[in-house]
Amino acid sequence: MDGQFEKIQEKITQRRVRINISSRNEHAPEIEHYIHTLKERLRCVYNELPYKKIPARITAEMVFIAIFRLNSFPRKNGI
């Protein structure tokens, strides 16, 4: 999370959730890799469709399905 969430950090840690607050312009490689993978999968689905323009609803559903598929299996290093 970025610095905007520092105000609620205390409430979140009380619920035993570990958070990592990063500074401005700090890179989070795990998140950037996830976004890159998601974009790659969406490009694949988009190029398979026979349409030239896609409505916003179909785009939203494409993103939902891609995220659902990525989260269906646990990661090698844990959940």
A tleap script that builds the chain and sets N, CA, C and O, in Angstrom:
source leaprc.protein.ff14SB
mol = sequence {
  NMET ASP GLY GLN PHE GLU LYS ILE GLN GLU
  LYS ILE THR GLN ARG ARG VAL ARG ILE ASN
  ILE SER SER ARG ASN GLU HIE ALA PRO GLU
  ILE GLU HIE TYR ILE HIE THR LEU LYS GLU
  ARG LEU ARG CYS VAL TYR ASN GLU LEU PRO
  TYR LYS LYS ILE PRO ALA ARG ILE THR ALA
  GLU MET VAL PHE ILE ALA ILE PHE ARG LEU
  ASN SER PHE PRO ARG LYS ASN GLY CILE
}
set mol.1.N position { 0.839 -1.173 0.000 }
set mol.1.CA position { 0.000 0.000 0.000 }
set mol.1.C position { 0.884 1.236 0.000 }
set mol.1.O position { 2.044 1.196 0.412 }
set mol.2.N position { 0.323 2.306 -0.460 }
set mol.2.CA position { 1.080 3.551 -0.436 }
set mol.2.C position { 0.783 4.325 0.853 }
set mol.2.O position { 0.022 3.868 1.705 }
set mol.3.N position { 1.385 5.480 0.973 }
set mol.3.CA position { 1.303 6.261 2.202 }
set mol.3.C position { -0.086 6.717 2.594 }
set mol.3.O position { -0.292 7.124 3.738 }
set mol.4.N position { -1.040 6.663 1.694 }
set mol.4.CA position { -2.399 7.108 2.016 }
set mol.4.C position { -3.059 6.225 3.071 }
set mol.4.O position { -3.998 6.655 3.741 }
set mol.5.N position { -2.579 5.004 3.221 }
set mol.5.CA position { -3.202 4.053 4.144 }
set mol.5.C position { -2.543 4.041 5.519 }
set mol.5.O position { -2.911 3.226 6.365 }
set mol.6.N position { -1.584 4.922 5.759 }
set mol.6.CA position { -0.933 4.959 7.066 }
set mol.6.C position { -1.920 5.282 8.189 }
set mol.6.O position { -1.722 4.852 9.325 }
set mol.7.N position { -2.958 6.019 7.890 }
set mol.7.CA position { -3.942 6.415 8.899 }
set mol.7.C position { -4.710 5.212 9.448 }
set mol.7.O position { -5.124 5.226 10.607 }
set mol.8.N position { -4.903 4.187 8.647 }
set mol.8.CA position { -5.667 3.020 9.096 }
set mol.8.C position { -4.771 1.837 9.436 }
set mol.8.O position { -5.265 0.739 9.693 }
set mol.9.N position { -3.461 2.050 9.441 }
set mol.9.CA position { -2.522 0.962 9.702 }
set mol.9.C position { -2.760 0.319 11.066 }
set mol.9.O position { -2.689 -0.903 11.194 }
set mol.10.N position { -3.036 1.114 12.061 }
set mol.10.CA position { -3.248 0.592 13.405 }
set mol.10.C position { -4.472 -0.319 13.469 }
set mol.10.O position { -4.428 -1.373 14.102 }
set mol.11.N position { -5.555 0.078 12.821 }
set mol.11.CA position { -6.773 -0.744 12.814 }
set mol.11.C position { -6.548 -2.062 12.083 }
set mol.11.O position { -7.067 -3.102 12.487 }
set mol.12.N position { -5.776 -2.011 11.014 }
set mol.12.CA position { -5.532 -3.224 10.231 }
set mol.12.C position { -4.637 -4.186 11.001 }
set mol.12.O position { -4.889 -5.391 10.997 }
set mol.13.N position { -3.606 -3.685 11.657 }
set mol.13.CA position { -2.700 -4.569 12.392 }
set mol.13.C position { -3.385 -5.187 13.611 }
set mol.13.O position { -2.967 -6.252 14.066 }
set mol.14.N position { -4.408 -4.558 14.140 }
set mol.14.CA position { -5.156 -5.152 15.240 }
set mol.14.C position { -5.882 -6.416 14.802 }
set mol.14.O position { -6.165 -7.290 15.620 }
set mol.15.N position { -6.178 -6.509 13.541 }
set mol.15.CA position { -6.857 -7.699 13.006 }
set mol.15.C position { -5.871 -8.755 12.520 }
set mol.15.O position { -6.251 -9.698 11.826 }
set mol.16.N position { -4.591 -8.590 12.893 }
set mol.16.CA position { -3.520 -9.527 12.559 }
set mol.16.C position { -3.289 -9.639 11.056 }
set mol.16.O position { -3.019 -10.724 10.541 }
set mol.17.N position { -3.396 -8.532 10.370 }
set mol.17.CA position { -3.102 -8.481 8.946 }
set mol.17.C position { -1.804 -7.723 8.785 }
set mol.17.O position { -1.665 -6.601 9.272 }
set mol.18.N position { -0.860 -8.332 8.105 }
set mol.18.CA position { 0.424 -7.688 7.884 }
set mol.18.C position { 0.366 -6.862 6.611 }
set mol.18.O position { -0.029 -7.365 5.559 }
set mol.19.N position { 0.755 -5.604 6.702 }
set mol.19.CA position { 0.735 -4.742 5.524 }
set mol.19.C position { 2.126 -4.179 5.304 }
set mol.19.O position { 2.933 -4.077 6.227 }
set mol.20.N position { 2.379 -3.820 4.074 }
set mol.20.CA position { 3.651 -3.233 3.694 }
set mol.20.C position { 3.357 -1.888 3.050 }
set mol.20.O position { 2.868 -1.825 1.922 }
set mol.21.N position { 3.651 -0.828 3.762 }
set mol.21.CA position { 3.424 0.511 3.236 }
set mol.21.C position { 4.704 0.961 2.544 }
set mol.21.O position { 5.779 0.966 3.144 }
set mol.22.N position { 4.581 1.329 1.306 }
set mol.22.CA position { 5.756 1.738 0.535 }
set mol.22.C position { 5.745 3.254 0.354 }
set mol.22.O position { 4.710 3.911 0.471 }
set mol.23.N position { 6.903 3.771 0.071 }
set mol.23.CA position { 7.003 5.208 -0.154 }
set mol.23.C position { 6.633 5.524 -1.595 }
set mol.23.O position { 6.455 4.626 -2.418 }
set mol.24.N position { 6.524 6.796 -1.881 }
set mol.24.CA position { 6.164 7.234 -3.219 }
set mol.24.C position { 7.247 6.793 -4.212 }
set mol.24.O position { 8.440 6.887 -3.923 }
set mol.25.N position { 6.820 6.315 -5.374 }
set mol.25.CA position { 7.690 5.854 -6.464 }
set mol.25.C position { 8.529 4.632 -6.100 }
set mol.25.O position { 9.500 4.333 -6.795 }
set mol.26.N position { 8.183 3.926 -5.037 }
set mol.26.CA position { 8.876 2.687 -4.708 }
set mol.26.C position { 8.215 1.556 -5.484 }
set mol.26.O position { 6.988 1.480 -5.558 }
set mol.27.N position { 9.012 0.696 -6.049 }
set mol.27.CA position { 8.484 -0.395 -6.868 }
set mol.27.C position { 8.195 -1.612 -6.007 }
set mol.27.O position { 8.935 -1.929 -5.076 }
set mol.28.N position { 7.114 -2.279 -6.335 }
set mol.28.CA position { 6.755 -3.542 -5.696 }
set mol.28.C position { 6.795 -4.605 -6.788 }
set mol.28.O position { 5.823 -4.755 -7.528 }
set mol.29.N position { 7.900 -5.348 -6.907 }
set mol.29.CA position { 8.069 -6.261 -8.036 }
set mol.29.C position { 6.992 -7.335 -8.135 }
set mol.29.O position { 6.608 -7.715 -9.241 }
set mol.30.N position { 6.494 -7.833 -6.998 }
set mol.30.CA position { 5.472 -8.879 -7.061 }
set mol.30.C position { 4.195 -8.350 -7.697 }
set mol.30.O position { 3.569 -9.023 -8.515 }
set mol.31.N position { 3.823 -7.148 -7.314 }
set mol.31.CA position { 2.595 -6.554 -7.837 }
set mol.31.C position { 2.757 -6.193 -9.304 }
set mol.31.O position { 1.848 -6.410 -10.105 }
set mol.32.N position { 3.915 -5.641 -9.658 }
set mol.32.CA position { 4.161 -5.282 -11.048 }
set mol.32.C position { 4.155 -6.521 -11.943 }
set mol.32.O position { 3.661 -6.470 -13.069 }
set mol.33.N position { 4.700 -7.628 -11.450 }
set mol.33.CA position { 4.688 -8.868 -12.233 }
set mol.33.C position { 3.264 -9.379 -12.401 }
set mol.33.O position { 2.899 -9.854 -13.477 }
set mol.34.N position { 2.455 -9.287 -11.346 }
set mol.34.CA position { 1.059 -9.725 -11.418 }
set mol.34.C position { 0.285 -8.898 -12.448 }
set mol.34.O position { -0.483 -9.444 -13.239 }
set mol.35.N position { 0.493 -7.583 -12.433 }
set mol.35.CA position { -0.196 -6.707 -13.385 }
set mol.35.C position { 0.254 -7.014 -14.807 }
set mol.35.O position { -0.561 -7.023 -15.729 }
set mol.36.N position { 1.545 -7.266 -14.987 }
set mol.36.CA position { 2.058 -7.599 -16.317 }
set mol.36.C position { 1.431 -8.903 -16.823 }
set mol.36.O position { 1.031 -8.998 -17.983 }
set mol.37.N position { 1.351 -9.904 -15.943 }
set mol.37.CA position { 0.740 -11.184 -16.312 }
set mol.37.C position { -0.735 -10.997 -16.658 }
set mol.37.O position { -1.222 -11.577 -17.628 }
set mol.38.N position { -1.441 -10.199 -15.878 }
set mol.38.CA position { -2.855 -9.948 -16.132 }
set mol.38.C position { -3.062 -9.264 -17.479 }
set mol.38.O position { -3.945 -9.654 -18.243 }
set mol.39.N position { -2.254 -8.250 -17.774 }
set mol.39.CA position { -2.367 -7.548 -19.062 }
set mol.39.C position { -2.081 -8.490 -20.231 }
set mol.39.O position { -2.737 -8.422 -21.270 }
set mol.40.N position { -1.109 -9.358 -20.050 }
set mol.40.CA position { -0.764 -10.308 -21.099 }
set mol.40.C position { -1.927 -11.248 -21.391 }
set mol.40.O position { -2.235 -11.520 -22.551 }
set mol.41.N position { -2.561 -11.735 -20.352 }
set mol.41.CA position { -3.710 -12.637 -20.542 }
set mol.41.C position { -4.891 -11.917 -21.184 }
set mol.41.O position { -5.595 -12.489 -22.016 }
set mol.42.N position { -5.103 -10.664 -20.797 }
set mol.42.CA position { -6.200 -9.904 -21.391 }
set mol.42.C position { -5.949 -9.628 -22.869 }
set mol.42.O position { -6.883 -9.654 -23.671 }
set mol.43.N position { -4.702 -9.364 -23.232 }
set mol.43.CA position { -4.385 -9.171 -24.658 }
set mol.43.C position { -4.669 -10.434 -25.457 }
set mol.43.O position { -5.164 -10.362 -26.582 }
set mol.44.N position { -4.359 -11.580 -24.886 }
set mol.44.CA position { -4.617 -12.852 -25.572 }
set mol.44.C position { -6.110 -13.052 -25.819 }
set mol.44.O position { -6.521 -13.424 -26.918 }
set mol.45.N position { -6.916 -12.803 -24.790 }
set mol.45.CA position { -8.368 -12.974 -24.935 }
set mol.45.C position { -8.917 -11.956 -25.935 }
set mol.45.O position { -9.743 -12.296 -26.782 }
set mol.46.N position { -8.459 -10.716 -25.833 }
set mol.46.CA position { -8.942 -9.651 -26.714 }
set mol.46.C position { -8.656 -9.970 -28.180 }
set mol.46.O position { -9.502 -9.734 -29.043 }
set mol.47.N position { -7.482 -10.497 -28.462 }
set mol.47.CA position { -7.111 -10.796 -29.855 }
set mol.47.C position { -7.835 -12.008 -30.416 }
set mol.47.O position { -7.883 -12.189 -31.633 }
set mol.48.N position { -8.393 -12.834 -29.557 }
set mol.48.CA position { -9.160 -13.986 -30.031 }
set mol.48.C position { -10.600 -13.635 -30.383 }
set mol.48.O position { -11.264 -14.381 -31.104 }
set mol.49.N position { -11.081 -12.515 -29.882 }
set mol.49.CA position { -12.474 -12.137 -30.122 }
set mol.49.C position { -12.658 -11.600 -31.537 }
set mol.49.O position { -11.759 -10.951 -32.072 }
set mol.50.N position { -13.811 -11.863 -32.150 }
set mol.50.CA position { -14.032 -11.440 -33.533 }
set mol.50.C position { -14.520 -9.997 -33.684 }
set mol.50.O position { -14.910 -9.596 -34.780 }
set mol.51.N position { -14.504 -9.217 -32.608 }
set mol.51.CA position { -15.056 -7.868 -32.660 }
set mol.51.C position { -13.953 -6.826 -32.789 }
set mol.51.O position { -12.814 -7.050 -32.380 }
set mol.52.N position { -14.314 -5.684 -33.365 }
set mol.52.CA position { -13.357 -4.581 -33.469 }
set mol.52.C position { -13.425 -3.674 -32.248 }
set mol.52.O position { -12.406 -3.124 -31.830 }
set mol.53.N position { -14.608 -3.511 -31.675 }
set mol.53.CA position { -14.790 -2.733 -30.456 }
set mol.53.C position { -15.502 -3.608 -29.440 }
set mol.53.O position { -16.381 -4.403 -29.773 }
set mol.54.N position { -15.092 -3.433 -28.181 }
set mol.54.CA position { -15.666 -4.248 -27.123 }
set mol.54.C position { -16.313 -3.323 -26.097 }
set mol.54.O position { -15.678 -2.370 -25.645 }
set mol.55.N position { -17.565 -3.588 -25.722 }
set mol.55.CA position { -18.220 -2.761 -24.706 }
set mol.55.C position { -17.516 -2.863 -23.350 }
set mol.55.O position { -16.802 -3.828 -23.077 }
set mol.56.N position { -17.727 -1.863 -22.522 }
set mol.56.CA position { -17.077 -1.806 -21.211 }
set mol.56.C position { -17.459 -3.004 -20.347 }
set mol.56.O position { -16.630 -3.499 -19.584 }
set mol.57.N position { -18.674 -3.467 -20.452 }
set mol.57.CA position { -19.122 -4.597 -19.636 }
set mol.57.C position { -18.336 -5.866 -19.978 }
set mol.57.O position { -17.946 -6.618 -19.085 }
set mol.58.N position { -18.107 -6.099 -21.262 }
set mol.58.CA position { -17.340 -7.283 -21.669 }
set mol.58.C position { -15.893 -7.151 -21.207 }
set mol.58.O position { -15.286 -8.138 -20.792 }
set mol.59.N position { -15.339 -5.952 -21.273 }
set mol.59.CA position { -13.975 -5.730 -20.790 }
set mol.59.C position { -13.884 -6.022 -19.302 }
set mol.59.O position { -12.935 -6.663 -18.851 }
set mol.60.N position { -14.858 -5.560 -18.543 }
set mol.60.CA position { -14.867 -5.811 -17.101 }
set mol.60.C position { -14.965 -7.304 -16.808 }
set mol.60.O position { -14.296 -7.799 -15.900 }
set mol.61.N position { -15.777 -8.018 -17.554 }
set mol.61.CA position { -15.915 -9.458 -17.348 }
set mol.61.C position { -14.641 -10.197 -17.748 }
set mol.61.O position { -14.277 -11.191 -17.121 }
set mol.62.N position { -13.963 -9.715 -18.788 }
set mol.62.CA position { -12.684 -10.317 -19.181 }
set mol.62.C position { -11.673 -10.191 -18.045 }
set mol.62.O position { -10.946 -11.139 -17.748 }
set mol.63.N position { -11.628 -9.029 -17.415 }
set mol.63.CA position { -10.708 -8.810 -16.300 }
set mol.63.C position { -11.094 -9.708 -15.128 }
set mol.63.O position { -10.226 -10.320 -14.505 }
set mol.64.N position { -12.375 -9.789 -14.826 }
set mol.64.CA position { -12.844 -10.631 -13.726 }
set mol.64.C position { -12.443 -12.084 -13.937 }
set mol.64.O position { -11.945 -12.731 -13.016 }
set mol.65.N position { -12.655 -12.597 -15.133 }
set mol.65.CA position { -12.344 -13.997 -15.422 }
set mol.65.C position { -10.838 -14.240 -15.363 }
set mol.65.O position { -10.398 -15.269 -14.851 }
set mol.66.N position { -10.047 -13.304 -15.880 }
set mol.66.CA position { -8.593 -13.468 -15.855 }
set mol.66.C position { -8.076 -13.485 -14.412 }
set mol.66.O position { -7.215 -14.298 -14.076 }
set mol.67.N position { -8.590 -12.604 -13.567 }
set mol.67.CA position { -8.176 -12.583 -12.161 }
set mol.67.C position { -8.648 -13.842 -11.448 }
set mol.67.O position { -7.918 -14.409 -10.635 }
set mol.68.N position { -9.852 -14.274 -11.748 }
set mol.68.CA position { -10.376 -15.500 -11.139 }
set mol.68.C position { -9.490 -16.695 -11.479 }
set mol.68.O position { -9.191 -17.518 -10.614 }
set mol.69.N position { -9.073 -16.787 -12.736 }
set mol.69.CA position { -8.218 -17.906 -13.148 }
set mol.69.C position { -6.840 -17.822 -12.507 }
set mol.69.O position { -6.278 -18.845 -12.117 }
set mol.70.N position { -6.292 -16.623 -12.392 }
set mol.70.CA position { -4.982 -16.482 -11.747 }
set mol.70.C position { -5.046 -16.844 -10.265 }
set mol.70.O position { -4.082 -17.385 -9.725 }
set mol.71.N position { -6.151 -16.559 -9.608 }
set mol.71.CA position { -6.286 -16.829 -8.184 }
set mol.71.C position { -6.822 -18.228 -7.881 }
set mol.71.O position { -6.955 -18.592 -6.713 }
set mol.72.N position { -7.131 -19.012 -8.905 }
set mol.72.CA position { -7.708 -20.336 -8.690 }
set mol.72.C position { -6.728 -21.317 -8.068 }
set mol.72.O position { -7.134 -22.231 -7.350 }
set mol.73.N position { -5.450 -21.138 -8.337 }
set mol.73.CA position { -4.444 -22.067 -7.844 }
set mol.73.C position { -3.496 -21.340 -6.894 }
set mol.73.O position { -3.123 -20.195 -7.150 }
set mol.74.N position { -3.105 -21.995 -5.800 }
set mol.74.CA position { -2.187 -21.348 -4.867 }
set mol.74.C position { -0.806 -21.166 -5.501 }
set mol.74.O position { -0.419 -21.900 -6.410 }
set mol.75.N position { -0.091 -20.190 -5.009 }
set mol.75.CA position { 1.244 -19.907 -5.529 }
set mol.75.C position { 2.253 -20.884 -4.930 }
set mol.75.O position { 1.979 -21.529 -3.918 }
set mol.76.N position { 3.412 -20.985 -5.557 }
set mol.76.CA position { 4.427 -21.921 -5.094 }
set mol.76.C position { 4.935 -21.575 -3.693 }
set mol.76.O position { 5.213 -22.463 -2.887 }
set mol.77.N position { 5.052 -20.284 -3.416 }
set mol.77.CA position { 5.616 -19.846 -2.130 }
set mol.77.C position { 4.558 -19.637 -1.057 }
set mol.77.O position { 4.865 -19.086 0.000 }
set mol.78.N position { 3.353 -20.049 -1.291 }
set mol.78.CA position { 2.293 -19.889 -0.300 }
set mol.78.C position { 1.129 -19.097 -0.859 }
set mol.78.O position { 1.131 -18.667 -2.012 }
set mol.79.N position { 0.154 -18.920 -0.020 }
set mol.79.CA position { -1.069 -18.245 -0.444 }
set mol.79.C position { -0.910 -16.764 -0.295 }
set mol.79.O position { -1.834 -16.010 -0.600 }
savepdb mol mol.pdb
quit
